[in-house]
């Protein structure tokens, strides 16, 4: 069975609640495509209004982060149950900005992945190499290490249901996209890694996105690759272009 494409916006730290509602309204007529799962991953404070605004539509809502504890004295953090209760279905885990600026390491991200599954949230697990790593030829080893560390204890059934986003750090927000061949090479290696950890059936089911300056102009070529099952989109998810990406096959 062919994997359904999944196009997710990562709004990052953009849009106030009222701006968020306006963006959802702008995009509503543009993001209808039955061939694609559409997700808006939004700042925590936008979750409630965005869930309300997308009600009855084809769009699911994701969080950009969550904490690993159930509740308690963790000032400023958001518990998984809060996300679920608010209507969130997906959660981005291990975005390179969180790894870099907030020092989230693989052991911590592994806890987050397991915690997300405990609550029925679908993780969008991010991985990716720096420019330095790419130039020194360690990209595939590095990605495999991230995946194996972050997915420890995840069952085959869970793995089959989740999303991995390959986001080369040098391509994020830089306007510098990986070529479709570069992106495919790594996404294919991720699938092979999943087959190695689990089995080919799981590897065939898991969805692997590319992220890093994906836009209306380059999405077709990227999404035509056999191992690229969608995109995690930053900058271009904040404007009408996002609708063009969602409708890449039209
Ligand atoms: P970008 O961000 O599309 O702005 O490069 C992608 C991401 O960081 O998820």
Boltz pocket constraint, residues with backbone or C-beta under 6 A from the ligand:
constraints:
  - pocket:
      binder: B
      contacts: [[A, 10], [A, 167], [A, 171], [A, 172], [A, 173], [A, 174], [A, 175], [A, 211], [A, 212], [A, 213], [A, 214], [A, 232], [A, 233], [A, 234], [A, 235], [A, 236]]
      max_distance: 6.0
